[in-house]
């Protein structure tokens, strides 16, 4: 047996042991959530990788319920902030309060001090709020007055935005979009799943009031994260990631000259890092000790969707980011 084969076997055995909780975790989640398997998996991958997640979908698709249920199953603190045009940075981060009786100032921490922060309708908040949230997402700490506080570990922002109502919304800055590991498009449930949802939630049954029980705690999650870092990514697969991301910047050089007029800006190196991390977590969920090109293909649309800026020509011709990513994945040579 070669050294490489031995390493893969050792890591695969480790992954098999450490992933034993997965079936129980998803069973607990599905006590509450019907369907939406891909959304649940991507949000969990974000948590495994420490990457923030942006969820885009119509109201009523269980986005908030999914985040709350995941927090319950992982024994984590969860807070929700409804973003509105009159929101202030202090409403999220916290503020300095003056005590008239004592003549002293004290810092009051805001809702951002939690494990999972749900930023509901994030694109309704003004630029100052977005900038304040960006510091927390990027640096994992918050400054209130003259004092800097570290955020809890783990800390994850799960943001939602509604693709329908655009009145009164602000486009998220590209720098902030780039901080999100994933942008997930949440689809409507299948007819069978919707039937189950209707039967469960349309009554006062115990199933409608079910809550997910704790499966992992933060310390155990940290151990799982260390296991994921051990998952093997061979050099040809690493180069495949770089080639896929590079094709978003220079399509012509990648043999995709027909895409060149449709792309103004390609993905940053953060996309390559996110693809590598997310592909490892994707392999872990399939109980493998190594990353395959299929992991990259499965995860790439959600990693690249918000990092590619299309041109006006693309919009005029009805081209979407999904179309661009699909063409890149079909064309770039798989190792």
N, C-alpha and C positions, 0 to 999 in steps of 0.2 A: 504494500500500500504506500502511495506517495505521501510526502509531507503535507501537500495541499489537501489531498483526500482525507488524511487523518485529521487535519484541522477542521474541515467541514463536518466530519463525523462528530468530533468533540463538541463543536458549537451547536450542531443540530440536537445532540443529546441534552445540552444545557437549555436550549430553546424549548424542547419538548417538556422538560421539567417545569420551567418557569411559566409556560403558557397554559398550564393545567387549569388555571382559573377562568380562562376565556369563555368556555361553554356556560359556566355558572353566571358570569357577568352578563352575557347577552340574554340569558334566560331571565335574569332579574329585570333587565331593561325592557324586555318584551312583555313583562307583566303589565307595563304601563303604556309602552309605545307599540302601535300596530304598524308593521312594515317599516319604511324609511331606513332600510338596512344600510344603504350606502352613506346616507347622511350620518348615521350613528357611528359607522366605522371610521369615517373621515374625521369626525370630531374627536373620537377616541385616539386616532393616530396623532392628531394635533397635540393632545394631552400627553401622549407617550413621548413626543419629540419636543415638548415645550414650545410649540408653535401656535400662534394665534390663528383664529378661524373666522372668516367672514361668510355668513349664510345669507343667500339672496333667494327670496321666494315670497309668494303671496301670503297674506294672513291666513291663519288657521291650519298651517301645515306642520304643527307640533314642534316648531323650532325652540320655543321657550321651554316647553315640556321636556324635550330631549335633553337640554342642558341641565335642567333641574333634576331630572332622573339620573343623569350621569353623575352629578354631584352626590346624590343619595347613595348610589351604588359604590362610589369610591370614597365615601365617608369624608367629603370635603365641604368646606364652607362655600355657599353660593349667594351672590347678591345680584340684583337686577336694577339697572338704571334706565328709565325711559328718557331717551334723548329728545329734546324739544328746542325750538329756536331761541328760547330765553334762558337756556341752561348756561351756567357759569362754571369755569374750571374748579372753583371751590366746592361746587355741588358734588363733584366727583372725588377730588383729591383730599379735600378737607380745608380747614381755615384756622386762623388765629382768633381766639376769643379773649376779650378783655374782661376781667373780673373787677367790678367797681369796688366791691367791699375790700378785697385784698390788694387791689392796685397792681395786679399781675396779669401777664398774658399766658394763655395755655393753648396748645395746639390740639385741635379736634380732628381726628382722622376721618376721612370720607369713606364711601362704600367701595372704593378701589382696593381697600385692604381686605382682600378675600382671596380664596383659591381660584374660584371661577367667577368672572365678572361678565354678566350678560349686558351688552350695550345695545339696547333695543332701538331700532331705527336710527342707527348711528349717523346716517347722512342728513339728519334733521338738525344737528347741532352746528353752531358757527365755528369759524376757524380757530378761535382761541381755545375752545374746548378740545378740538382735534389735536392742537399742538400739545396741550397738557397731557392728553391720553397717549400721544406718541412717545413722550419721555418715559412714561411708565412701561409701555410696550417694549421699547428699545433697551432701556437701561435697567428695568426691574427695580427702580426706586422712585420715590416721590419726594419733592421738596415742599415743605409747608413752613412759611416764614423763613427763618434762617436754619432750619433743621432738615436734614435729609433722612428719610426712613426707607429701609429696605422693605420690599413687598414680600408677602408670604411665599414660601416654596412648597408646592408648585403654585404658579400664578399664570392664568390664561385668560385672555380676552376673547370672548365669543360674541361677535357683533352680528346684528341682522340689519338688512335693508330691504325695503319694499320696492320691487321693480315697476310697480304700477303707478303709484301716486308720486309724481316728481315735483309738484308744487310745494314750495317751502323747503326744498332740500338743497344741500350743498354737496358738490362733488368732493369725494375724499381726495386729499393730495396724493400724488404718486408716491411720495416718500412714505406716507402712512400705509397705502395699499401694499407697498413692497414689504412691510413688516408682517403682513398676514401670510402664514404658510400656505393656506388654502383659501380659495373663494369657491364655495360650494353652491351650485344651483339646486335648490330644493324643489323637486317635482311633485305634482299631484299624486295621490295614492292610486293604485290600481283599483278597478271596480270591486274585486274581491276584498282587498284591504279596506276600502271605504265602507263596504257592507259590514265588516267586523267592527270598524270604528263606530258606525251608526248604532249597531246593536249594543255595543259596550257602553257608549257615552249617552245613548238615548234613554237610559233607565237609571234608577237610583241603586243599581246593583253594587255589590262589593267590588266587582272587577273594575268599575268606573272609578272607585276610590283607592285603588291599589297603589302602593308605593314600592319602589325597589329597595331591597335590603342591602346593607353594606357587604361588599365582596373584597375590596382592597382598601388599605389605608395609605396615607401619603408615604410612609416609610417603605411599605411593600412596593408601591409604585416606583419609588426611586431605585429599588433593586431591579425591577423590570427594565427600567431605562438603561441601567448599566449592562444588562444582558443584551439589549438591542444594539448597544454600541459594539458588541463583540461579533455581530453578524457580519459575515465575510462579503466584501464587494470586490470582486476581481478587477484587475486593471482594465480589461476590455469593456467591462460594464461601466466603470468610471468614465472611460473615454466616450462611451455611448451617451452618457448624461451630458457631457460637455458638448458633444456634437449636436444633440437635440436642442440644447439651450443656444448654442452658437448659430444654429439655423434660424432662430428667431431674430437675430441681429443682422446676419448677412445671408439672406436666402439664396442669392445668386451664387455665392461661393459654395453653398451646399447643394447646388444643382437644382435650385427651386426658383429660377429667374421669374417665373410667372407670379410668385408671391411678393416679389420686391416692391411693386407699386402699392401694395396693400398695407405695408408695415412702416410706421414712422419710427417707432422705438421698440427694440427687442427687450428680452428679459435680462435682469442684472445678475451678477454672480450669486446673489442671494437665492436665485432660482435654482442654481446648481446645488447649493448647499441644502436647500429644502428638499429637492428631489432625492438626494442621497439619503438624508435622514428619513424622509417619508417612505422611501422604498425599503429601507431596513425594517421599519415598523410594519409595512405591508407584508413583508416576508415573515415577520414574527407572527402576525395574525394567521398566517397559513402554516405556521409551525415549521418553518424552514430556517436553516442556519446560514443561508446564503441568499444573495439578491440575484434575481434573473432579469433579463430585459423585459419580461412580461410585467414585473413589478413596476418598472419605469413607465411602461405604456399605460398601465392602469391608473397611475397616480398623476401623470404629467398634465392632463387637462385641468385638474383642480389647482395645480401649482402654477401653471402658466397663464391661466385665464385672465387674471387681473394684472399681469406684468407685461403684456403685449399691448402697445398703443397702436391702433389701426389708423390708417389715413382716411381723408375724406373720400378718396376714390373707393376705398373698401366699403364705406358706408353707402356710397352712391350705387354700388353694384350689389349691395345686400350681402356682403361677405361678413362673417362673424369670426370671433376669435376661435370658436370651436372648429370652424372650417379650416382656419390656418393651422391650428395644432394638429388636426387630423391629417392634413397633407404632409406636415413635417414628419409625423410618426410613421406614415406610410412610406415616406421616401428615404429617411436616414437609415443607413445600413445597420442591421442588427448584428452584434457580434456572435 
